[in-house]
C-alpha cells in the first residue's frame, strides 16, 4: 500500500518531465493507495491555479480530468 500525497499526484498528472515520470512510476509500483481525504480537492485547486497562471493549458486540464476519471 502506498500513501500518495497531492504533490505526487500533481506531478504524475501534469509533469511530462523527469519528476512526472518518477511520480507515475512510483504510483504504479502498487495499485493500492491511501491518501488524505483532502487530496482530491487539493489536486483540483492546484490544477486550476496552473491553468489560470497559463502554466498548463485548458486542454491539459481536460486531459487530466479524463485521466482521473479512468482510474
Rosetta blueprint (number, residue, H / E / L):
1 X L
2 X E
3 X E
4 X L
5 X L
6 X H
7 X H
8 X H
9 X H
10 X H
11 X H
12 X H
13 X H
14 X H
15 X L
16 X L
17 X L
18 X H
19 X H
20 X H
21 X H
22 X H
23 X H
24 X H
25 X H
26 X H
27 X H
28 X H
29 X L
30 X L
31 X L
32 X L
33 X E
34 X E
35 X L
36 X L
37 X L
38 X L
39 X H
40 X H
41 X H
42 X H
43 X H
44 X H
45 X H
46 X H
47 X H
48 X H
49 X H
50 X H
51 X H
52 X H
53 X L
54 X L
55 X L
56 X L
57 X L
58 X H
59 X H
60 X H
61 X H
62 X H
63 X H
64 X H
65 X H
66 X H
67 X H
68 X H
69 X H
70 X H
71 X L
